[in-house]
């Protein structure tokens, strides 16, 4: 670890990063909600922060909107600078004091009590293996969207953030209607194709910051930060209509699919429920939609 104002050594002819062009700087999350997630750093300036516009977004409430800057120079020399964050930035537990610090492989960058990332130089195979490990931990194996465990971890963070900062939050829970009939009529491979295609359609209709997860066999959830009940209801209806209007084609056979959706929203200035009760509210509204005839959306705001 050295001060970023030091005289630079020619990175093309010396230093630990010059021998292999496939080796790139990486940051791996070591603690917090997304343990194991890897970010590969290209030459240039990167911003770590909570906001969606950050180059490296870590959506934990302890992370400032613009928390830390990472500068990667040709050859891989990498420097870290705190951006006047609320909780500060530490390198190996030493606070950064208004300067840029060069990090070396193995150095740990603490962004808050809850979130630590580790700087490494990894080749393409190492990055691929690490990314596969992370993906298998947080992604649904069939559809590729987030899994139930990730959703619940993220919901706890988002509900806490909404309560602390008095912001809006909505969750959409939806279920494919009569999905058993699809499996019984066309077979399980057709059912899998339906789940994969519907998940992809919904994912394509969402904002980058929205979280789509599969939480059951044919049940999915969407977590939407900063979204009112009205906005979430409109999004749910767009999703419902887009799914029902276009069948899934399996081996030349059109399979019609409809959705039932429940929308729960947190209003500003209200007491914040637990994440589990917030999701349970959306689940109850989903079942109301089914009881009312399916292929519809039912919503409610917590007050």
C-alpha positions, 0 to 999 in steps of 0.5 A: 500500500503506497500513497497515490502521489508517489513517482510512477514506475513504468507499468509496461516493464516492471511491477507485479501486473505487467506479465499477462494481459489476461490478468485484470484488477478485481474487487470481490465482496467479502462481507455483507449481502452479496458475498462472493460477487466479483467486479472486474475493473478496466482502465479508468475511473470507477465509483463505488456507491449505493446509487444506480449510476455508480459504476459498482453499485452495492445496494447496502444502506451503509454505503453512501450514494457516491462512496469511494473512487477506484482509479485503474492505470494502464498496467493495473496499478490501482488507487483508492480515494474516499469520496467524503462518504458517511462511513469512510473508507479504510484500507486494511483497517487504516482510514484513508485521509484525504488522499489516493492510496495504491492497493496491492493484491490481497488488500481489503477495502472496508466501506462500512462495518457491514461491507468489505471488498478485497482487491485482487489481480485475477486471470480470466479463468479465476474470474470465471470460476468466481463469477460462477460460484457467486451466480450459483449462490444467488441465482435461480438455476433454471431462469437465471433471475435471483433466488429466494434467499437473495430476495429475502436478504435484499428485502430486509435491506430495502425495508430498513432503508425505506424506514430509515430514510422515509422513502417509498418501496413496493413489492410485486408478487406474481404467480403463473395461473394454472401452471400445473395444466401446462406441465400435464398437457405439454410436459415438464420441458414445456413448463420449463420453457414457459418459466424461462421465457416469462422470467425473461419478458418480465426482466426486460420490462423492469428498471435496472435497479429492480430485483426480480426473483423466483421464490417458488415453483411458478411464483416470482417477486419484484422488489422496487425501491422508490416506487409508490403503489400507483407506479407499482400497480401500473408496472404490474398491469403492464407485465400482466398484459404483456404476458397474456397478449403473447403466448409462449411457442413450444414445438410449434404449439402456442401456450397461453399464460396469464398472471395473478399479481399482488402489490404491497407498498410502503407509504412514506411516514408510516411504521415499517413492517418486517421484511417477512411481513411485507412480503407476506402482505403481497402474498395475501394480495396475490391470493386475493387476485386468484380468488377473484378469478385470476389474470388480475392485479390486487394492491394495497398500501401499508399505513 
